[in-house]
């Protein structure tokens, strides 16, 4: 079971990542930039489930 803090971090990571995917889809960033930003998001939010899915 997740703590409230873990749930919040998971939710914020997934939201940020969905925006990032949209930016990639619009070709405003490259795939390597996407990967770097996603790595930074993982370091910031430390997602449990999101890290397994990406």
DSSP file (Angstrom, degrees, kcal/mol; ACC not computed):
  #  RESIDUE AA STRUCTURE BP1 BP2  ACC     N-H-->O    O-->H-N    N-H-->O    O-->H-N    TCO  KAPPA ALPHA  PHI   PSI    X-CA   Y-CA   Z-CA
    1    1 A X              0   0    0      0, 0.0     2,-0.2     0, 0.0     0, 0.0   0.000 360.0 360.0 360.0 141.8    0.0    0.0    0.0
    2    2 A X        -     0   0    0      1,-0.1     2,-0.1     2,-0.0     0, 0.0  -0.596 360.0-126.1 -87.4 146.4    1.2    3.5   -0.8
    3    3 A X     >  -     0   0    0     -2,-0.2     4,-2.6     1,-0.1     5,-0.2  -0.450  33.3-104.4 -78.0 163.4    1.5    6.3    1.7
    4    4 A X  H  > S+     0   0    0      1,-0.2     4,-2.3     2,-0.2     5,-0.2   0.869 124.0  52.3 -56.8 -36.0   -0.2    9.6    0.9
    5    5 A X  H  > S+     0   0    0      2,-0.2     4,-2.4     1,-0.2    -1,-0.2   0.907 109.6  47.6 -67.8 -41.4    3.1   11.1    0.0
    6    6 A X  H  > S+     0   0    0      2,-0.2     4,-2.6     1,-0.2    42,-0.2   0.904 111.7  51.0 -65.0 -41.2    4.0    8.2   -2.4
    7    7 A X  H  X S+     0   0    0     -4,-2.6     4,-2.7     2,-0.2    -2,-0.2   0.927 110.8  48.5 -62.0 -44.9    0.5    8.5   -4.0
    8    8 A X  H  X S+     0   0    0     -4,-2.3     4,-2.6     1,-0.2     5,-0.2   0.924 112.4  48.1 -61.9 -44.6    1.0   12.3   -4.5
    9    9 A X  H  X S+     0   0    0     -4,-2.4     4,-2.5     2,-0.2    -1,-0.2   0.908 112.2  49.7 -62.7 -41.9    4.5   11.8   -6.0
   10   10 A X  H  X S+     0   0    0     -4,-2.6     4,-2.5     2,-0.2    -2,-0.2   0.930 112.2  47.6 -61.2 -46.7    3.1    9.1   -8.3
   11   11 A X  H  X S+     0   0    0     -4,-2.7     4,-2.2     1,-0.2    -2,-0.2   0.915 113.3  47.3 -62.5 -44.8    0.2   11.3   -9.4
   12   12 A X  H  X S+     0   0    0     -4,-2.6     4,-2.5     2,-0.2    -1,-0.2   0.882 111.7  50.9 -67.0 -37.9    2.5   14.3  -10.0
   13   13 A X  H  X S+     0   0    0     -4,-2.5     4,-2.8    -5,-0.2     5,-0.2   0.946 111.1  47.7 -63.0 -47.7    5.0   12.2  -11.9
   14   14 A X  H  X S+     0   0    0     -4,-2.5     4,-2.1     1,-0.2    -2,-0.2   0.883 112.7  48.9 -63.3 -38.1    2.3   10.7  -14.2
   15   15 A X  H  X S+     0   0    0     -4,-2.2     4,-1.9     2,-0.2    -1,-0.2   0.946 113.4  46.1 -65.0 -48.1    0.8   14.2  -14.9
   16   16 A X  H  X S+     0   0    0     -4,-2.5     4,-2.2     1,-0.2    -2,-0.2   0.898 113.2  50.5 -61.5 -40.4    4.2   15.7  -15.7
   17   17 A X  H  X S+     0   0    0     -4,-2.8     4,-2.6     2,-0.2    -1,-0.2   0.868 106.7  54.0 -67.6 -35.9    5.1   12.7  -17.9
   18   18 A X  H  X S+     0   0    0     -4,-2.1     4,-1.8     2,-0.2    -1,-0.2   0.897 110.1  47.2 -66.0 -37.9    1.8   13.0  -19.8
   19   19 A X  H  X S+     0   0    0     -4,-1.9     4,-2.2     2,-0.2    -2,-0.2   0.916 111.6  51.8 -65.2 -42.4    2.6   16.6  -20.6
   20   20 A X  H  X S+     0   0    0     -4,-2.2     4,-2.2     1,-0.2    -2,-0.2   0.893 107.7  51.4 -61.6 -41.4    6.1   15.6  -21.6
   21   21 A X  H  X S+     0   0    0     -4,-2.6     4,-2.8     2,-0.2    -1,-0.2   0.894 109.0  51.3 -62.8 -40.1    4.7   12.9  -24.0
   22   22 A X  H  X S+     0   0    0     -4,-1.8     4,-2.1     2,-0.2    -2,-0.2   0.913 108.9  50.5 -63.8 -41.7    2.4   15.5  -25.6
   23   23 A X  H  <>S+     0   0    0     -4,-2.2     5,-2.3     2,-0.2     6,-0.6   0.897 112.0  47.9 -62.9 -40.1    5.4   17.9  -26.1
   24   24 A X  H ><5S+     0   0    0     -4,-2.2     3,-1.9     1,-0.2    -2,-0.2   0.927 109.3  53.1 -64.2 -44.9    7.3   15.0  -27.7
   25   25 A X  H 3<5S+     0   0    0     -4,-2.8    -2,-0.2     1,-0.3    -1,-0.2   0.857 106.4  52.7 -58.6 -37.2    4.3   14.2  -29.9
   26   26 A X  T 3<5S-     0   0    0     -4,-2.1    -1,-0.3    -5,-0.2    -2,-0.2   0.437 114.6-121.5 -79.0   1.0    4.1   17.8  -31.1
   27   27 A X  T < 5S+     0   0    0     -3,-1.9    -3,-0.2    -5,-0.1    -2,-0.1   0.820  74.9 129.8  61.5  34.5    7.8   17.5  -32.0
   28   28 A X  S   <S+     0   0    0     -5,-2.3     2,-0.3     1,-0.1    -4,-0.2   0.622  74.6  28.2 -89.9 -15.5    8.8   20.3  -29.7
   29   29 A X  S    S-     0   0    0     -6,-0.6    -2,-0.1    -5,-0.2     2,-0.1  -0.948  85.1-115.0-137.0 160.1   11.6   18.2  -28.2
   30   30 A X     >  -     0   0    0     -2,-0.3     4,-2.4     1,-0.1     5,-0.1  -0.415  32.2-106.8 -87.7 169.3   13.7   15.3  -29.4
   31   31 A X  H  > S+     0   0    0      1,-0.2     4,-2.4     2,-0.2     5,-0.1   0.863 121.9  52.3 -64.9 -35.3   13.5   11.7  -28.1
   32   32 A X  H  > S+     0   0    0      2,-0.2     4,-2.1     1,-0.2    -1,-0.2   0.891 109.7  48.5 -68.9 -37.3   16.9   12.2  -26.3
   33   33 A X  H  > S+     0   0    0      2,-0.2     4,-2.7     1,-0.2     5,-0.2   0.906 110.4  52.6 -65.2 -40.5   15.6   15.4  -24.7
   34   34 A X  H  X S+     0   0    0     -4,-2.4     4,-2.8     1,-0.2     5,-0.2   0.941 109.1  49.1 -57.4 -48.5   12.5   13.4  -23.6
   35   35 A X  H  X S+     0   0    0     -4,-2.4     4,-2.1     1,-0.2    -1,-0.2   0.898 112.2  47.9 -61.0 -42.1   14.6   10.7  -22.1
   36   36 A X  H  X S+     0   0    0     -4,-2.1     4,-2.0     2,-0.2    -1,-0.2   0.925 113.7  46.2 -66.0 -44.8   16.7   13.3  -20.2
   37   37 A X  H  X S+     0   0    0     -4,-2.7     4,-2.5     1,-0.2    -2,-0.2   0.905 111.6  52.0 -65.4 -40.4   13.7   15.1  -18.9
   38   38 A X  H  X S+     0   0    0     -4,-2.8     4,-2.5    -5,-0.2    -1,-0.2   0.894 107.8  52.3 -63.0 -39.4   12.0   11.9  -17.9
   39   39 A X  H  X S+     0   0    0     -4,-2.1     4,-2.0    -5,-0.2    -1,-0.2   0.910 109.8  49.1 -60.6 -42.3   15.1   10.9  -16.0
   40   40 A X  H  X S+     0   0    0     -4,-2.0     4,-2.1     2,-0.2    -2,-0.2   0.896 110.0  51.1 -64.4 -40.3   15.0   14.2  -14.1
   41   41 A X  H  X S+     0   0    0     -4,-2.5     4,-3.0     2,-0.2     5,-0.4   0.905 109.0  51.0 -63.4 -41.4   11.3   13.7  -13.3
   42   42 A X  H  X S+     0   0    0     -4,-2.5     4,-2.2     1,-0.2    -1,-0.2   0.898 110.6  49.0 -62.9 -40.0   12.0   10.2  -12.0
   43   43 A X  H  < S+     0   0    0     -4,-2.0    -1,-0.2    -5,-0.2    -2,-0.2   0.877 115.5  44.5 -66.2 -37.1   14.8   11.6   -9.7
   44   44 A X  H  < S+     0   0    0     -4,-2.1    -2,-0.2    -5,-0.2    -1,-0.2   0.944 127.3  25.1 -72.6 -49.1   12.5   14.4   -8.5
   45   45 A X  H  < S-     0   0    0     -4,-3.0    -3,-0.2    -5,-0.1    -2,-0.2   0.685  83.1-149.9 -94.7 -20.0    9.3   12.3   -7.8
   46   46 A X     <  -     0   0    0     -4,-2.2   -36,-0.1    -5,-0.4    -4,-0.1   0.940  23.5-158.9  47.9  58.2   10.7    8.8   -7.2
   47   47 A X        -     0   0    0     -5,-0.2    -1,-0.1   -38,-0.1   -40,-0.1  -0.334  17.4-161.9 -68.8 148.3    7.6    7.1   -8.6
   48   48 A X  S  > S+     0   0    0    -42,-0.2     4,-0.7     3,-0.1    -1,-0.1   0.901  89.3  21.9 -91.8 -58.9    7.0    3.5   -7.6
   49   49 A X  H >> S+     0   0    0      2,-0.2     4,-1.7     1,-0.2     3,-0.8   0.917 121.5  57.3 -77.5 -44.8    4.5    2.3  -10.3
   50   50 A X  H 3> S+     0   0    0      1,-0.3     4,-1.3     2,-0.2    -1,-0.2   0.831 103.0  55.4 -56.8 -34.7    5.4    4.9  -12.9
   51   51 A X  H 34 S+     0   0    0      1,-0.2    -1,-0.3     2,-0.2    -2,-0.2   0.837 107.6  49.3 -68.6 -32.6    9.0    3.8  -12.9
   52   52 A X  H << S+     0   0    0     -3,-0.8    -2,-0.2    -4,-0.7    -1,-0.2   0.824 111.5  49.4 -73.7 -31.2    7.9    0.3  -13.7
   53   53 A X  H  <        0   0    0     -4,-1.7    -2,-0.2     1,-0.2    -1,-0.2   0.706 360.0 360.0 -82.7 -21.2    5.6    1.3  -16.5
   54   54 A X     <        0   0    0     -4,-1.3    -1,-0.2    -5,-0.2    -2,-0.1   0.471 360.0 360.0 -94.5 360.0    8.1    3.6  -18.3
